[in-house]
Amino acid sequence: MNLNQLETLITISKTMSFRKAGEILNLTQPAVSAQIKSLEDEFKTMLIDRNQPVKLTDSGLLFLEHAEKILQIVGELKEKLQDLEQTPRGHIHLGTTTSIAMQILPRVLSYVQDQFPYIKTTIHSMPSSQIMTNVENGTVDIGIAYLFERNPALETSVLYYDIFELVVSPKHPLAKLNHTTVESLRDIPMIMLTPDTSGRRFADQIFRKFDIVPNIVMELPSSEEVKRMVELNLGAAIISKMSIANETKMGTLKMIRVNELEIIHPVGVIYKSGRYLNSAMQQFLNDLKGMPDLMHFGESE
């Protein structure tokens, strides 16, 4: 048995295809078949049912569980050996929302890349509802998200605080106001984030609390898309204050304070409890937590 055979089995379990697994691993289909056959011969069991559609047998599912653990252990061993060189290096997979990525990551990543050129970072943009799940299952190493929920399997640390605000176009009827109440939102057209986002979950809680059924004319997955539609005066929106700093400064959006929305929300870094933190992750987390400018994102002007 070798590690390549384990990687091949894991890839087949994800693609359910010998051909697709070969394309991903840059192997011919006969080579993929030979690797699986060699495993089956060595362990004297059938791992894959080759009838269409391809699927793992019960033995294959058990083998897969252990194969993933073996590769994880080998990966951690490689990281620990690299750390003996005492130079932060490695590959970090970071999961966050589009809005957070656009606001804080350029500054953080530019600093890390200048100071630690051997650290490679891949950003995975995803809805906030998926970030904790993906950190817990290992799809991403570190998450940055609103800390609305607690999970005992995860470690969290607050980076800064944000508020969700009502925004409209300067041409909107509400634009003449600096303050309003949530009751004024009962009938106006609303452009909302999709239900899998933190901002939408918060807005829905507020509307339910005051027995309001919002007039939703559009749902969009990111604050960036919502802002563009609000700028066109297609409706009002409730989105992160952090995400509208440039637009309010340029005058393309008008922020209106709503007392019922004035709730401070922590935004923080998330990683799995008990996992080995290689030198790259330790350095990245230290730098992220140590950037004082992040603490001012959620503060009032």
C-alpha positions in Angstrom: 0.0 0.0 0.0 1.2 3.5 -0.8 -0.1 7.0 -0.3 -1.0 7.5 -4.0 -3.3 4.5 -3.8 -5.1 6.1 -0.8 -5.4 9.4 -2.6 -6.9 7.6 -5.6 -9.5 5.9 -3.5 -10.5 9.2 -1.9 -10.7 10.9 -5.3 -13.0 8.1 -6.6 -15.2 8.5 -3.5 -15.7 12.2 -4.4 -16.2 11.8 -8.2 -17.8 8.3 -8.3 -15.9 7.9 -11.6 -12.6 6.2 -12.5 -12.3 8.5 -15.5 -12.9 11.8 -13.6 -10.5 10.6 -10.8 -7.8 10.0 -13.4 -8.3 13.5 -14.9 -7.9 15.1 -11.4 -4.9 13.0 -10.5 -3.3 13.1 -14.0 -3.5 9.4 -14.4 -4.8 7.1 -17.1 -8.0 5.2 -16.3 -6.1 1.9 -16.4 -3.6 3.3 -13.9 -6.5 4.3 -11.6 -8.0 0.8 -11.9 -4.6 -0.9 -11.2 -4.1 1.1 -8.0 -7.5 0.2 -6.7 -7.1 -3.5 -7.7 -3.7 -3.6 -5.9 -5.4 -2.3 -2.7 -8.2 -4.9 -3.0 -5.7 -7.7 -3.6 -3.6 -6.6 -0.6 -6.5 -6.4 1.8 -8.4 -9.3 0.2 -11.7 -7.4 -0.1 -13.7 -5.5 -2.7 -13.5 -1.8 -2.1 -15.5 -0.4 -5.1 -18.6 -1.7 -6.8 -17.8 -1.1 -10.5 -21.4 -1.3 -11.7 -22.8 2.0 -12.9 -23.0 4.3 -11.0 -19.7 3.5 -9.3 -19.9 3.4 -5.5 -17.9 2.2 -2.5 -18.8 -1.1 -0.9 -19.2 -1.3 2.9 -15.5 -2.3 3.0 -14.7 0.6 0.8 -16.5 3.0 3.1 -14.6 1.7 6.2 -11.3 1.8 4.2 -12.0 5.4 3.1 -12.5 6.6 6.7 -9.0 5.2 7.7 -7.4 6.4 4.5 -8.5 10.0 5.2 -7.1 9.7 8.7 -3.8 8.3 7.4 -3.3 11.1 4.9 -4.2 13.7 7.6 -1.5 12.3 9.9 1.0 12.3 7.1 0.1 15.9 6.2 0.6 17.0 9.9 4.0 15.1 10.0 5.1 17.0 6.9 4.1 20.3 8.5 5.9 19.5 11.8 9.1 18.6 9.9 8.9 21.8 8.0 8.4 23.7 11.2 11.7 22.4 12.5 13.3 24.8 10.0 11.7 27.6 12.1 10.7 29.5 9.0 6.9 30.0 8.7 5.8 28.3 5.6 2.8 26.3 4.4 -0.5 26.6 2.6 -3.5 28.1 4.4 -7.1 27.6 3.2 -9.1 30.5 4.5 -12.9 30.6 4.3 -14.9 33.9 4.6 -17.7 35.9 3.1 -17.2 38.1 0.0 -17.9 41.2 2.0 -15.3 40.4 4.7 -12.8 39.3 2.1 -13.0 42.6 0.2 -12.8 44.8 3.3 -10.0 43.3 5.5 -8.1 40.6 3.6 -6.2 42.7 1.1 -4.4 44.5 4.0 -3.8 41.3 6.0 -2.6 39.2 3.0 -0.4 41.9 1.6 1.4 42.2 5.0 1.8 38.4 5.4 3.1 38.0 1.8 5.7 40.7 2.3 6.9 39.4 5.6 6.5 35.7 5.1 6.9 34.8 1.3 6.8 31.1 2.0 3.2 31.2 3.3 0.7 30.6 0.5 -3.0 31.5 1.1 -6.1 30.4 -0.8 -9.3 32.3 -0.2 -12.6 30.4 -0.3 -15.6 32.7 -0.5 -18.7 31.2 0.9 -22.0 32.0 2.7 -21.5 32.7 6.4 -23.7 29.6 7.3 -21.0 27.3 5.7 -17.9 28.7 7.3 -18.1 27.0 10.7 -19.1 23.7 9.1 -16.1 23.9 6.7 -13.7 24.7 9.4 -15.0 21.8 11.5 -14.7 19.3 8.7 -11.3 20.5 7.6 -12.3 21.9 4.2 -10.8 25.2 5.3 -8.1 25.8 7.9 -9.2 29.2 9.2 -12.6 31.0 9.0 -13.5 34.7 9.4 -17.1 35.2 10.1 -19.8 36.8 12.4 -19.7 34.9 15.7 -23.4 34.4 16.1 -23.1 30.8 17.2 -21.0 28.8 19.6 -19.5 25.5 18.7 -17.5 23.5 21.3 -15.4 21.9 18.5 -14.1 25.3 17.4 -11.9 28.0 18.8 -12.9 31.6 18.2 -11.3 35.0 18.7 -12.9 38.4 18.1 -11.2 40.7 15.6 -13.6 43.6 15.5 -17.3 44.5 15.9 -19.8 45.4 13.1 -23.3 46.7 12.9 -26.0 46.1 10.3 -27.5 49.4 9.0 -30.3 50.5 6.7 -29.1 51.9 3.4 -30.9 53.6 0.5 -30.1 55.5 -2.6 -29.8 59.3 -2.2 -33.0 59.4 -4.5 -35.0 57.2 -2.1 -37.9 58.9 -0.2 -36.3 57.9 3.1 -33.0 59.5 2.1 -34.0 62.9 3.7 -34.0 61.2 7.1 -31.0 60.5 9.4 -33.0 58.3 11.8 -36.1 56.2 11.4 -37.8 53.2 13.1 -38.2 49.6 12.0 -42.0 50.3 11.6 -41.2 52.5 8.6 -39.8 49.4 6.8 -43.1 47.6 6.9 -44.2 48.4 3.3 -41.2 49.7 1.4 -39.5 47.5 -1.2 -36.5 45.7 0.4 -33.5 44.1 -1.3 -32.4 41.3 1.0 -29.4 39.1 1.3 -30.1 35.4 0.8 -31.3 33.3 3.8 -27.9 31.6 4.3 -26.2 34.8 5.2 -25.6 36.3 8.7 -27.1 39.6 7.7 -30.3 38.1 6.4 -30.7 35.9 9.6 -30.3 39.1 11.7 -32.8 41.1 9.6 -35.3 38.2 9.8 -35.0 38.1 13.6 -35.7 41.9 13.8 -38.7 41.7 11.5 -40.1 38.7 13.4 -39.7 40.5 16.7 -41.8 43.4 15.5 -44.3 41.3 13.6 -43.3 42.7 10.2 -43.5 40.8 6.9 -41.0 42.7 4.7 -41.8 43.5 1.1 -38.9 41.6 -0.5 -38.4 42.5 -4.1 -35.0 40.9 -4.6 -32.6 38.5 -2.8 -28.9 38.5 -3.6 -26.0 36.4 -2.1 -23.5 39.1 -1.4 -23.4 42.7 0.0 -21.6 43.8 -3.1 -24.6 42.9 -5.3 -27.1 44.3 -2.8 -25.2 47.6 -2.8 -25.3 47.9 -6.6 -29.1 47.3 -6.7 -29.7 49.9 -3.9 -27.6 52.4 -5.8 -30.0 52.0 -8.7 -32.8 52.9 -6.3 -34.5 49.5 -6.7 -35.1 49.2 -2.9 -33.7 49.7 0.6 -31.4 47.2 2.3 -30.0 46.1 5.7 -26.3 45.3 5.3 -23.0 45.5 7.2 -21.9 49.0 8.1 -18.3 47.9 7.4 -19.2 47.0 3.8 -20.7 50.5 2.9 -17.9 52.7 4.1 -16.7 53.7 0.6 -20.2 54.2 -0.8 -21.4 56.4 2.0 -18.2 58.5 1.8 -18.7 58.9 -2.0 -22.4 59.7 -1.5 -23.7 56.8 -3.7 -25.5 55.4 -0.7 -27.2 57.0 2.3 -27.1 55.3 5.7 -30.1 55.8 7.9 -29.9 54.8 11.6 -32.6 52.5 12.9 -32.6 52.2 16.7 -33.9 48.6 16.5 -30.9 47.6 14.3 -28.2 49.1 16.6 -26.9 45.8 17.9 -23.1 45.2 17.9 -22.0 41.9 16.3 -18.6 40.4 16.8 -16.6 39.3 13.8 -13.8 36.8 14.5 -11.4 34.2 13.4 -12.4 30.5 13.7 -10.2 27.4 13.8 -10.7 23.8 14.9 -10.0 23.0 18.6 -7.1 20.7 19.2 -5.8 20.6 15.6 -2.1 21.1 15.0 -1.3 24.7 14.0 1.7 24.7 11.7 4.0 27.7 11.7 2.1 29.3 8.8 -1.2 29.1 10.6 0.3 30.3 13.9 2.0 33.3 12.1 -1.2 34.1 10.2 -3.4 34.0 13.3 -0.9 36.1 15.3 -0.8 38.7 12.6 -4.5 38.8 12.1 -5.2 39.2 15.8 -2.5 41.8 16.1 -3.6 44.2 13.4 -5.0 47.2 15.4 -6.7 48.8 12.4 -9.2 46.0 12.3 -10.7 47.1 15.6 -11.9 50.4 14.0 -14.0 48.9 11.3 -17.2 48.7 13.4 -16.8 52.0 15.2 -18.9 55.1 14.4 -17.4 57.9 12.3 
